[in-house]
Every structure is written in C-alpha cells, then in structure tokens.
Amino acid sequence: MSDMLMKIQQVDLKGYREVIIALCDKKIIGRVLKDGETELWVNPRFYKGEEVSESVALSVLGGATIANMVGEKAVGVGIKSGLVNRENVITIKGVPHAQMVRMW
C-alpha cells in the first residue's frame, strides 16, 4: 500500500494537450492548510486518485505538463524527478507544496 495518491487529467486546450497531475500524501487529503494569508485546501475532488508508489509517480510525472504536489513524499518525488527545485518549494502549516508548469 502506498502513502501517496495521484490523479491524472488530460485536457485539450486550443489544440494542445495538457496532462495535469495532482499528487499528494494520502494522510493530508481533505485538509485545509492555513498559514497567515496563505490557505490551501487539499481538495479530494482534485487530488484523490489512485494510490501510487514512488516509482510509478516518478515515471508518470515525466509526462506532465502541469503538476501540483502536496506533502513530504509527493514533493520529494517532484524534487527527485528534477521537475521541482528545492528552493521553489513553499511550506504551508509545515506541509511542503510545489507546482510545476512545462512551457514548450
């Protein structure tokens, strides 16, 4: 059993296919993270997908055009994949969060 959830959505926008990946640590799904003016709801409708291992998450993230990652494990996978620079990770209420957009 995995500690991460991944949801993949594909959207066609003006002839371009976007592959949107939401990856989060299972234990934070549904939580609202609030730190001052910054607030993030780890919305199950967006983030709740299939349970995945680190190796599966790594292989799928390579095809993402947009990725949202929340949690220690999920953001760690983004860093390990090379898609996220550690310096660009924010922390909300002690929980790491990162986003990636691939520009062609």
The 8 nearest C-alpha neighbors of each residue, nearest first, counted from 0:
[[1, 2, 50, 52, 51, 3, 4, 25],
 [2, 0, 52, 3, 51, 50, 4, 25],
 [1, 3, 25, 24, 0, 4, 50, 26],
 [4, 2, 24, 25, 1, 23, 50, 51],
 [3, 5, 50, 49, 48, 23, 22, 25],
 [6, 4, 22, 48, 49, 21, 50, 51],
 [5, 7, 48, 21, 20, 46, 47, 49],
 [8, 6, 20, 19, 21, 5, 9, 18],
 [9, 7, 19, 18, 20, 10, 6, 17],
 [10, 8, 18, 17, 19, 16, 7, 11],
 [9, 11, 17, 16, 12, 8, 18, 19],
 [12, 10, 16, 15, 14, 17, 13, 9],
 [13, 11, 15, 14, 16, 10, 17, 9],
 [14, 12, 15, 11, 16, 10, 17, 9],
 [13, 15, 12, 11, 16, 17, 10, 9],
 [16, 14, 12, 11, 13, 17, 10, 18],
 [15, 17, 11, 10, 12, 18, 14, 9],
 [16, 18, 10, 9, 64, 19, 11, 15],
 [17, 19, 9, 63, 64, 8, 65, 20],
 [20, 18, 65, 8, 66, 7, 63, 17],
 [21, 19, 66, 7, 6, 63, 65, 67],
 [20, 22, 67, 6, 46, 5, 66, 68],
 [23, 21, 5, 68, 4, 73, 67, 20],
 [24, 22, 69, 73, 4, 68, 3, 70],
 [23, 25, 3, 70, 26, 2, 73, 27],
 [24, 26, 3, 2, 27, 28, 4, 23],
 [25, 27, 24, 28, 2, 3, 23, 70],
 [28, 26, 30, 25, 24, 29, 41, 70],
 [29, 27, 41, 30, 25, 26, 43, 42],
 [28, 30, 41, 42, 43, 27, 31, 40],
 [31, 29, 41, 27, 28, 40, 32, 42],
 [30, 32, 40, 39, 41, 33, 29, 38],
 [33, 31, 39, 38, 92, 91, 40, 30],
 [34, 32, 38, 37, 92, 31, 35, 91],
 [33, 35, 37, 92, 91, 36, 38, 32],
 [34, 36, 37, 33, 38, 91, 92, 32],
 [35, 37, 34, 38, 33, 39, 91, 32],
 [38, 36, 34, 35, 33, 39, 91, 32],
 [37, 39, 33, 32, 34, 36, 40, 31],
 [40, 38, 32, 31, 41, 33, 37, 91],
 [39, 41, 31, 42, 30, 32, 38, 29],
 [42, 40, 29, 28, 30, 31, 39, 43],
 [41, 43, 40, 29, 44, 45, 46, 28],
 [42, 44, 47, 46, 45, 29, 28, 41],
 [45, 43, 42, 46, 47, 48, 41, 29],
 [44, 46, 43, 42, 47, 21, 6, 41],
 [45, 47, 43, 21, 6, 44, 42, 48],
 [48, 46, 43, 4, 44, 45, 6, 5],
 [47, 49, 6, 5, 4, 46, 50, 7],
 [48, 50, 4, 5, 51, 6, 47, 3],
 [49, 51, 4, 1, 3, 5, 48, 52],
 [52, 50, 1, 3, 4, 55, 49, 56],
 [51, 53, 55, 54, 1, 56, 3, 50],
 [52, 54, 56, 55, 57, 51, 76, 3],
 [53, 55, 57, 52, 56, 58, 51, 59],
 [54, 56, 58, 52, 57, 53, 51, 59],
 [55, 57, 53, 59, 54, 58, 60, 52],
 [58, 56, 54, 60, 55, 59, 80, 53],
 [57, 59, 55, 56, 60, 61, 54, 62],
 [60, 58, 56, 61, 57, 62, 55, 63],
 [61, 59, 63, 62, 57, 58, 56, 20],
 [60, 62, 59, 63, 58, 57, 80, 82],
 [63, 61, 60, 59, 64, 18, 58, 65],
 [64, 62, 18, 60, 65, 61, 19, 20],
 [63, 65, 101, 18, 17, 100, 19, 62],
 [66, 64, 100, 19, 63, 99, 18, 20],
 [67, 65, 20, 99, 98, 19, 21, 63],
 [66, 68, 98, 21, 97, 22, 20, 99],
 [69, 67, 22, 97, 74, 73, 23, 96],
 [68, 70, 96, 23, 73, 95, 74, 24],
 [69, 71, 24, 95, 73, 94, 72, 23],
 [72, 70, 74, 73, 75, 95, 94, 24],
 [71, 73, 75, 74, 70, 24, 76, 3],
 [74, 72, 76, 23, 75, 70, 68, 71],
 [73, 75, 77, 76, 68, 71, 72, 70],
 [76, 74, 72, 78, 73, 77, 71, 79],
 [75, 77, 79, 73, 74, 78, 80, 72],
 [76, 78, 74, 80, 83, 75, 79, 82],
 [79, 77, 83, 75, 81, 76, 80, 84],
 [78, 80, 76, 81, 77, 75, 82, 57],
 [81, 79, 77, 78, 82, 76, 57, 83],
 [80, 82, 78, 79, 83, 77, 84, 76],
 [83, 81, 80, 77, 78, 84, 99, 79],
 [84, 82, 78, 77, 81, 85, 99, 87],
 [85, 83, 86, 87, 78, 82, 81, 88],
 [84, 86, 87, 88, 83, 78, 75, 74],
 [87, 85, 84, 88, 89, 83, 78, 97],
 [88, 86, 85, 84, 89, 83, 97, 98],
 [89, 87, 97, 85, 86, 96, 95, 90],
 [90, 88, 96, 95, 87, 97, 91, 94],
 [91, 89, 95, 94, 93, 96, 92, 88],
 [90, 92, 94, 93, 34, 32, 33, 95],
 [91, 93, 34, 94, 32, 33, 90, 95],
 [92, 94, 91, 90, 95, 32, 34, 70],
 [93, 95, 90, 91, 70, 92, 96, 71],
 [96, 94, 90, 70, 89, 69, 71, 88],
 [97, 95, 69, 89, 68, 88, 90, 70],
 [98, 96, 88, 68, 67, 74, 89, 69],
 [97, 99, 67, 66, 68, 100, 96, 65],
 [98, 100, 66, 65, 101, 67, 83, 97],
 [99, 101, 65, 64, 102, 66, 98, 63],
 [102, 100, 64, 65, 103, 99, 63, 82],
 [101, 103, 100, 64, 65, 99, 17, 63],
 [102, 101, 64, 100, 15, 17, 16, 65]]
